[in-house]
């Protein structure tokens, strides 16, 4: 799921054009940085990425060798996107609709663009899996689990960590047979780095370094480098005991053997594929012009030769006039001209060609504290070259991590902007944009603020065409299939349950915000063990061009509709209007047998208290607004918020839950106090058992809290032993407001373990027993401190 962030559109207000970036490669990292330093008013920048962290390819061998930590060699794309004012969409692209100008995504609706750039690197080329008798691209989830591709590099660090764990789990005394397939510079550097690291790890685990048998397989050794460089590395590989198996490739692979083109067979425990990568398969279905290898064919301006307003850079691009090797240095150098030409394209200006350098200085590490410099015929080996390379790489990374400059203001071109001085992109967008700008400061209230009927009709049509609207249950007599002034539900013999929730967006991806808002609204129904029947929406979208308002409303309602569908809840209708901030809420109607509803007043002595989701969304979002969080933390928090409480409620009920509530804005302590006071009970919380989202403890330790935290803290009077509780680092998280938080329920102690197991098997990995009910107080007895906290 996409990590939320506090960024705003880089226009500061009205959006006239959408610039969409697919992939977080080196070129796009530079585009994002440049955009933050010089935003373009009126442009919504969106980054679509499969991963929220992207590695710097030059530091990957160093990571393998143990010279860098994971964080040191990765760029946090969520932070970089927030810096640039970009909307981050954590999803995988799978196609393009060039006619409608949309990016097709796996598992969610397409995203519209005006200008598009693609920087997704390359994919592993297939190898024949002899057991399956089919072409097979090695992946970490393949039928050849011991064959690991280096490409795409964005996941290689995790794949390497898995290799390391598997190697160290091999039987003591056994040979450790590792093969690197591909003898180019990348394969050589990786093989040497792996050897150095694996030998150290084997010794550290009480095994002999000599038990490692490393093979390097390839047709030629470093064919793109000078003879002097090849000579240095050949001697180095031989001296370090690496088996050089040259003059051959790998034609087939089994789970234990690599069958080579010369008829030889190499037995292996782990094989690392470091051959030239190929292009992503989905590019062939886009209609873009490609080169013979399947990469996007572009002009020297980096614009597609067949599709104006589509650009490509990095490994995925083939500059037909200036062919170059697929090397990270070229992707880095393309960043500046790409950023400039994307801006020119948005503004309708002529594009500028870029002529890449014909050669570059390569600093190739040996994994053991030295480097070889390679440029043209030059070949130089020295330990000081590693110091130089390390300095260059760390300096480059610093510029995308802690060294980001303060973002520049867009100049305030918003709802109150001066239409007499429109931003350049508005002028380039035409008369409709200028008309919208002229009316921006004079928007009506009342029903004059409603979203126009043509926009609404198009949104509803798209939701229907995409089969995104939830089906109506039998209780719905009149709904969106036959819209009227009111929705009509058939009366039922069951108890009728009603709830409402509404808030402005805390996530800048409208689709995910729609999911979270719907999930949050449904949660009250789930907490009472009721089945949601129908929901009425209240949607607020910022004013803008009709096409932009339509796209925003469609994405938001598509996300909400998915969540409602999964809950079996109909979207009955609603109301939409213009406003300053994207906002969404639902009035939900549900039903349940009156005797089966779970209330807050059912706590019984000796029962265990179970929390189904981890805490921490409040502090994480507050930190994200300040640029203090991490993309991986926010991705985890978002995944938690999108997870429904529906199954959790059913599991709690099956295991005898007597009382239940959902943990939301008042925090765990506030909602636990509601249970305790409604039940006239004293309860115990075990601080050490609280499930917490990654990063939450770190952030509250830095004094970063939600703006609602002070109001929630007023309830600390309910803590019987506050002085003792204060020393626990998780204490502030008792008051942390949760968005779409989990359920808090009491179950019989003898059912707690089985209930917990069922919850975890259903996907609630953070579910935990967090306390117990101590006693019920006599009626009429008032005790200030109903909650006791233990370590």
MOKA-V210425 format. One line per field, one symbol per residue. psi: psi as a letter, one per 30 degrees, with the letter a starting at -180 (. if undefined). burial: I if it has 24 or more other ideal C-beta (glycine too) atoms within 12 Angstrom, else O. Layout:
psi = ???
burial = ???
//
This chain:
psi = lkkllgllkgfgckkelkjkkjkhaeeeeeeeeeeefiljkgkjkkkkkfkfkkljeffeeeeefgflleefgkkjfeeeeeefgkkkjilkkglkjeefikkklkglllkllekkkkigallkkllkjeefhlkkkklfglfifgjkkekkffgeeeeeeeeeeeefflkkflkjjkkkjjgaeeeeeeeeeeeeeeeeeeefgglkeffkjkkjkleljhfglleeeeeeeeeeeeeggkjjilglakflklffkkklfgflkkklekkkjhlklllkefffgffkkllffglkkllffgkkffjkgklklaffkjjefikllikeeeeeffeeeeeeeeeeeegglklklkjllflljkjjlgghgllkkkjbfkjkklefeeeeeeeeeeeeeefgcfgklkkkkfggibfgljffillefeeffaeeeeeeeffeghklabffglkkeeeeeeeeeeeeeghfkkkklffjekbffikaelkkkkllflkkkklkkkllkgkgjeeeeeeeeeeeefeeeefghljkelkkkjkkkkkakeeeeeeeeeeefeeeeeeeeffgkkjfaakklllekklklkjkkallkeffkklfggkkkfkkkkkflllgeeeeeeeefggfakeeeeeeeeeeefklgeeeeeeeefggkfkklkjbffleeeeeeeeeeffhlklkkjeffkkkkkfeeeeffggjllffeeeeffgfffjeheeeeffkffefffgkkkkhaakjlklkeffeeeeeeeeefffifgkljfalkelkkkkfkjkejfkkkl.
burial = IIIIIIIIIIIIIIIIIIIIIIIIIIIIIIIIIIIIIIIIIIIIIIIIIIIIIIIIIIIIIIIIIIIIOIOIIIIIIIIIIIIIIIIIIIIIIIIIIOOOIIIIIOOIIIIIIIIIIIIIIIIIIIIIIOOOOOOIIIIIOIOIOIIIIIIIIIIIIIIIOOIIOOIIOIOOOOOIIIIIIIIIIIIIIIIIIIIIIIIOIIOOOOIOOOIIIIIIIIIIIIOIIIOOIIOIIIOIIOOIOIIIIIOIIIIIIIOOIIIIOOOOOIIIIIIIIIIIIIIIOIIOOIOIIIIOIIIIIIIIIIIIIOIOIIIIIIIIIIIIOOOIIIIIIIIIIIIIIIIIIIIIIIIOOOIOOIOIOOOIIIIIIIIIOIIIIIOOOOIIIOOOIIOOIIOIIIOIIOIIIOOIOOIOOIOOIIIOIOIOOIIIIIOIIOOOIIOIIOOIOOIOOOOOOIIIOOIIOOIIOIIOOOOIIIOIIOIIOOIIOOOOOOIOIOOOOOOIIIIOIIIIIIIIIIIIIIIIIIIIIIIIIIIIIIIIIIIIIIIIIIIIIIIIIIIIIIIIIIIIIIIIIIIIIIIIIIIIIIIOIIIIIIIIIIIIOOOOIIIIOIIIOOIIIIIIIIIIIIIIIIIIIOIIIIIIIIIIIIIIIIIIIIIIIIIIIOIIIIIIIIIIIIIIIIIIIIIIIIIIIIIIIIIOIIIIIIIIIIIIOOOIIIOIIOOIIOIIOIIIIOOOIOOIOIIIIIIIIIIIIIIIIIIIIOIIOOIIOIIOOIOIOIIIIIIIIIOIOOOOOOIOIIIIIIO
//
